[in-house]
Amino acid sequence: MVATFPNAAGVNAKQTGLFQPIRQRFAVAFQYDVHFTKNLFDLDNSLLADVLAADGEAGPKKIMVIVDDGLLAHHPKLAAQIVAYSDRYSADLTLTRNPLLVPGGEAAKNDPLLIEHLQRQMDAVGLCRHSYVVGIGGGAVLDMVGYAAATAHRGVRLIRVPTTVLAQNDSGVGVKNSVNTFGKKNFLGTFAPPYAVLNDCSFLTTLDDRDWRSGMAEALKVALIKDRAFFEAIEESAVAIARRSMAPMQSAVRRCAELHLNHIASSGDPFEMGSSRPLDFGHWAAHRLEHLTRYRLRHGEAVAIGIMLDCTYAYLADLLSQTAWQRICTTFRTLGFDLYVPELSSHLDDPDHPESLFRGLSEFREHLGGELTLTLLQDIGVGMEVHQVDLDRYREAIAILAQL
């Protein structure tokens, strides 16, 4: 005899069906602040301590600080400053160990043993979900540190301190963390919003020229697809930015970060469940070029080339006017970007060749799932989505870039 059990309405399970689904639905609200400051670890700057105290939990908070070792060439006293800062604000934070140094650049994302090392350290010092990991460095280091933090205890709170233009205006303010695996950019990763982001403009003053300009590719990217006035402001100040004027750079960083945050909050797809990713305009080629150049290209340098490739394609397809195309090209070149590398022309006649740029199209589609979805420009500030492309037109676009 099979027993049946009445449900809340008095109807037994046999009548309603044991195999009916139970539908679960819930929403989780995320909130985090992006702060702008100068000389974050000066003893008179209480921002970090204030951010930690604002969580409303009693007592000093355990923190582990992880630092991009490339910073030390220009900030050799940084580790000592962090230790002194923790002593000064001991009521709000406890430094669990001396700052950990990790390699900067894509090397940070290419070494799986580094993730395990950081997770072991988090375990050794007793971090929990109410503790904090503070990542200080460029975008690649923050991607890697964020991935390690997000996978320890299913999520240790992360505070990002971006130290490059690209990290302060783009990757460091978003919700993604990742590492490179199987020869693919960002194959392993998480969507895990930070607890806070602290942008310190003093770190920008010591960047070399390549890293100074590199982040402007992301600013131009978001301006081109979302904000014509922002593009025109960059266009107007391009000479000053190239000469390392801080005021227009700070303005560009803030507006770019604001546009990225607005997109994450208002696009309806913050965790990229669909096939569309407009903020990756130009990135299908950029990610592929980073791999093909063995990361000789900075991410922003590759993005600049990727954007110009897609803009040139749009121009050839009669989507984008010649005048708009020329303005975009001139702005990139005024900022100091090279818009062609030999790897762009690699094995274009064989899209399936391991060294072909066009492999990036299938990898881009695979990374998101669903159909291929690329953003192209109809005008400055006006993007559109396409789902098919003409490889011969891309070959023609590459030939044009090679002659610039």
Secondary structure, DSSP 8 states (H G I E B T S, - for coil): -----B-TTS-BHHHH-TT-------------EEEEES-TTSTT--HHHHHHHTT--SS-EEEEEEEEGGGGGT-TTHHHHHHHHHHHTTTTEEE-SS-EEE--TTHHHH-HHHHHHHHHHHHHTT--TTSEEEEEE-HHHHHHHHHHHHHSTT--EEEEEE-SHHHHHTGGGSSEEEEEETTEEEEEEEE---SEEEEEGGGGGG--HHHHHHTHHHHHHHHHHH-HHHHHHHHHHHHHHHTT-HHHHHHHHHHHHHHHHHHHHHSS-TT--SS--GGGTTHHHHHHHHHHTTT-S-HHHHHHHHHHHHHHHHHHTTSS-HHHHHHHHHHHHHHT-----GGGGTTTT-TTSTT-TTHHHHHHHHHH-SS--EEEEEETTEEEEES---HHHHHHHHHHHHH-
